[in-house]
């Protein structure tokens, strides 16, 4: 039960894997709602219009 045991937290930390013992982050309803709203705003950026061309002199 040390670094070589992938079923323990220490083993997962050593090998760099994630799972039930070592999840990335705890997700709550409040966190997912705020993230989803922010992501929705960033997902649809404003469309830029091309610059007006000057007539040739």
N, C-alpha and C positions, 0 to 999 in steps of 0.2 A: 504494500500500500504506500507507494512512494511516487517518484516521478514517472516510472514506467507504467503505472496502473492508470489506464485511460478512463476508468470508471470513477475516479476520485477527482476532486477539484484541483489538487496539486498536479495530478497527471495531465489533466486537460490544460491547465495553465502552461505546463512544460511543453506539451505537444502543440499548443496553439489552436486547439479545437474548442468548439462550443457545443452545448447540449442541455439536457435537463438539469444537470448538476451545475453548469456554468452558463446561464443564459446571457445574452448581450445586455439587455436592460429590462427592467420591469415596466410593462406597458399598463397604463391605466386609461380609463375612458376619457378623462380630462386631457391627458397628453395626446391621445390619438385624435381627438376632435380638433385641438389647436393646431396640430401638425398638418392634418388633412386640409384645413382651411388655408394655411400658409402655403402648402404645396400647390393647392388649386390656383392661387393667385400667381405663383411663379410659373406654373405649367403653361399658361396662356399669355405670353408676352405681347405687348402692343405691336401692331404692324407698322413699320416705318414706311413713309412715303418717299419715293426717290426725289432727289434734289432737282429743283427746276433748272433746266438748261438755259444758258444765255444765248441769245441769237448771235450768229457770226457777224463780225463787223465789216 
